[in-house]
Amino acid sequence: MKAITYCANSDQFQLQDLSVPQPRNNQVLVKVLACGLNPVDTKIVYWQSLVKDMGTDFVVGLDVVGEIIEVPTNETSWQVGDKVLFHGNMFDKHGGLAEYCLQDSRTLTAMPNIPDEFAASTPCAGWTAWRALVDKLRIHERDSLLITGGSGGVGSFAIQIAKHYGVETIIVTCSAKNIDYVKQLGATHVINYQTQDVLEEVNRITLNKGVDVALDCVGGKSELLCANALQFDGEMVELVETADLTLYTSAKARGITVHQLSLGAGYAHGDLGRRSILNAGLSFNKLLNQRCIQPPQIRVIPLQEASEALIKLRDKRTVGKVIVTFNEHS
């Protein structure tokens, strides 16, 4: 089969011919129909040391639409021919940028009633946004939200989730070119972080109260902006950095709470961790089936172009989502 593999020594992605992997334990064999590219795929150079015995046959790719073609165990209700959507384990070498991949049957979701390319764009970003807003921040109880990096993958889905739950004030930061886009998704207020003082604008919009909750999708200075924009007893989710409350303005006195979140980390934490991934996927898929979520800007490419696309994504030269589709299988 054809696959995109990563070579740690050269920090390169390449197209290779590999044997079709064989499922074991709770795994199923999936024929890949579409696979979404994500920044975490491209950043493997930073986390590859966490993979045990990584070889040159390590296949990347996490967000997969596919069809089950082999179920080697009776301990699952999934059957050959089922069409599925899932977010893979980043530390498993049989990833989704291949004609066939393996996946733990306990984290599969049924394919929502949307096009393959749209579905493949959702797990990493959409399920993360769901976990951040619903599981961590209880967004249905909130009146105001700040999202930094609102035009990105997680941010764009988070805006729509907040709108779905009726949040009155959805404040989003982005660059000038994306202002109309985030407004169309449901942002009620947009701050151009390149030309405006974010905290000053948040205070103006909230009449100096600050926001109930915040979601940082950017890291760096944006983490501090989210923390310092919170009202008393406010809460935030930090997706990029390891939060350091000592850097925030009067964090203890203001009683703020910071949640950390890494969607795929659930794979390292047994049943509880797997359920966190699965439940987010099942819940987000309901929104997709209800047509509550709009697709991002999608560019479809063949597997042969994936290596170059991954490098461009690492260099932040990609707009929207890039989806690899498979029209033929060996």
N, C-alpha and C positions, 0 to 999 in steps of 0.2 A: 504494500500500500504506500501511497505518497503521504508525507508528513513534514511539518515544519519543526525542526529540532533546534536545540540551543547548545552551543559549544562554549563551555565556561572559559576555557583557555584563551580563546580568541574573541570572546564576547560577540559572537556572530550567530544569526539565525540562518538556517539553510534548509533547502528542500532535499529530503532524503527518501530512499526506498527502504521501508522496514517491513518486518513480518507483522501480520495481523495479530494483535495481542490476544491472549487467552484469559477469559474471566475466571475468578476464583472467589471463594468465600461469598460475600454479599454483592459481588459485582455483576453487572450485565454488560454484554457487548453491544455497542451502539453504532449503527451506520450514520455518520454525520451528514446532515443536510445543510446546516449553516452554523457558523461559529463567529461570535463577536470578538473584536479585539479590544483589550482594555489596557490602561496604563500599567497595571500590575504585571501584565505579561512582559512588557518591555523593560520593566525595572528588575528583571530576574538577576541582573548583574549584582544587585544590592542584596538579594535574599537567597541566592543560589547556595551559599554556604550552609543554609539550614536544611538542604536536601541531602539525605543520606546516600552516599555512593552515587552521586550524579555522574552519568556517563554521557557520551555524545549522542545517545538515542533518546534524550529527554524531550518529550513533545509538549509544547506550550499550548495554551488555549483553554479558557474556563467556561465561557457562556455558550451552551450548545443546544441546538435543536437537532433531534435525530430520531431514528427508528430502531427499536430493540430488535436484534436479530439472533441473540442467544441468551437464554436464562438458565444458568447451570444449577440453580438451587430451587428447592420447593418452598423456601422460606420467604417468598415474596408473591404478591398477587399480580405483579407485572408479567406480561406475556409477550411472546414474539409477535411483532407487528405493531405494538403500541408505539405511538408517537409521543415523544417526551421533550421537556425543556428542563435544563438544570444548570446549576453553578458548580463547576468542578473543584476538585481539591488541588490547589496550586502546588502541593508537594508530591503529587502522583505523576509519574513520568508518562502516563498514557493519556495526554491531554487531547483537547478537541480540535486542534489544527492538524487533523489527519482524516483520512477517509473512514477510519474506524477508531473508536476510543472505548475506554472502560469507565464505568461510573458505579458508585455505590447505589444500589437499588433503593436504599432507605432515604435518599435525598432527591429522588426523581419527582417531577411534577408532570401532570398531564398537559399536553400542548394546549395552550389557550386558542380560542377561535380567531386568530389573527395571522397575517402572513409570516412566513418563516423568518424573513429578514428583520421584521419588527420584533418578533419574539426573541431572537438572538441578541438584540440590543439591550434587553431589559435586566437579566439577572444580577450582574455585579452592581450596576448603578441603581436599578429600581428596587431591588430587594434591600440594598443598603439604605436607601432613602426611607423605605418602609420601617426597617428596624430602628433607624435613628428617630424618626418622627413619632411613630406609633408605639413601638415597644419601649423606647427610652424616654421620650419627652411627652407622651400621652397627649398628642396634638389635638385630640377632640375636646380637651378641657381648656385649650388656650385661646387667647384673643389676638396675640401678636407674636410674630416670628421674624427673625433676621436670618437670611441665608447669604453667606459669602460664597462667591463663585456660582451664582445662580444659573448661568448659561451652560455650565458643564453637565456631564452625564448625571451625577447624583443630584446636583442642584436643580436641574430642569425637571426631574421626576419629583423631587421634594416639593417644588412649587405646586405641582398638580395635586399631590396628596393633600397638602395644606388647604388648597382650594376646595377639594372634595369634602374635607371635614369642616368647612365653613369658617376658617380662620379669617377674622375681619381685616387684620393688618398684616400683609405679607411683604416685608421689606427685603429687597434683593440688591446685592452689589454685582456689577458687571462692567464691561467696557462699553463705550458709546455705541459700537457697532451692533451690540446685542440687546440694546434697550427695548426695541420693539418686540424682539423674540420673547423675552421674559415677561413682558406685559401681556402678550398674546397667550402665554401659558397660565397667567393668573396672578402675577405680581401686582400688588396694589400701589407700591412705591418702589422706584428704582433709583439707586445711587451709583453714579459714575465714579468708581473708586480712583480713577486716574485724575480727575479734576475737582472732586468734592471731598470735604472732610466727612468721613463716614460717621463718626460718633456725633459730630455736630448735627448731621442730617437726621440720625436716629432720634436724637433728643428733640429736634424740632417736630418730627412726625409724631412722636409719642408724648408731646407736651412735657418733656423732661422726666418722664416716668421710666423710660427704658423698656425693653421688650420682655415678654414673659419667658421666651425660649429662643435659642439660637442654634444654628447648624453651620459649622465651619468645614467647608469642602476644599479649602485652599492651603491652610497652614501658614507658618511664618507670622507676619504681622496680623493676618486675618484672625488668628487664634485670639490674640489680645483684643482685637476689635470686638469680636463676639462676646468675650468675657466681660469687657468693660461696658458693653451696651446693655447688659442685663439689669433688670430691676431687682429690688430686694427679693431674696429667695428665688431668683431666676435660675434656670437650668440650661445647659448647652451640651451638644455632642461635638466632640473633636474627632475628626476622621483621619487627620494627616499626622499630627505630632503626638508625642507623649506629653500630656498636659502637665504644666508646671504652675500650680496655683500661686506660688510665691511671686510670679511675674505679673499677676493681675492686680488691679487697683482694689485694695481693701477686700480681698476675696472672702476672708472669714467674717469681717464685720457686715458684709452685704449678704452673707449666708448663701452664696452661690454654690451650685452643684455642677460638676463636670462629669459627663459620661464618655468613656472611650468605646470605640467600636471598630471591629475588623470582621467583616462578614465571614470570610473564609476561615478565620481562626476557629470557628465552631468545629471543624473537622478534627481538631486536636483534643476535643473535650467530650468524647463519648456520645452517649445518647442525648444528653442535654444540649450539647453543641450542635449535633446534627439536626435536632428538632428546631433550634433557633433558625437555621438556614431553611429547612423545609417549610416551617410555618410562615416565614416571610414570603417565600415563593408562592405558596398556596394563596395567601392573602392578596399579594400583588396581582396574581393571575386573575383573581375575581374582578379587580378593577379593570384589567385588560378586557375581560369578557363583557363587562358592562359598558365598554367604550368610554371609560372615564379618563383614560390616559392617551395622550397624543404621541405619535412616534417622533423620535429625534430626526435630524437630517441624516440620512443613511446613504453611504456609498458602498456598492457591492463590487467585490473583486474576486478573481479566482485564486486558488491556493498558491499558484506560481508567483503571485504578486505580494504575498503575505509578508515575506521577509523584509522587503523594502518598506512596506506599510508600517511594520512594527518599529522600525528605526525612525520613521517620520513621526510616529506617535510619541516615541520617547523624546524626540526633539521638539515636541509641542507644535508641530506643523500640520496638525490634522484638525479639521472642523467637523463636528458631528461624530457619528459612529461609522466605523468601517466594519463591514460584515463579509466574511469569506463564505462563498457558497460552493457546493459540490454537485455538479450536474452529472458526472460520470464516476463510477467506481471500478477499480480493478478487481 
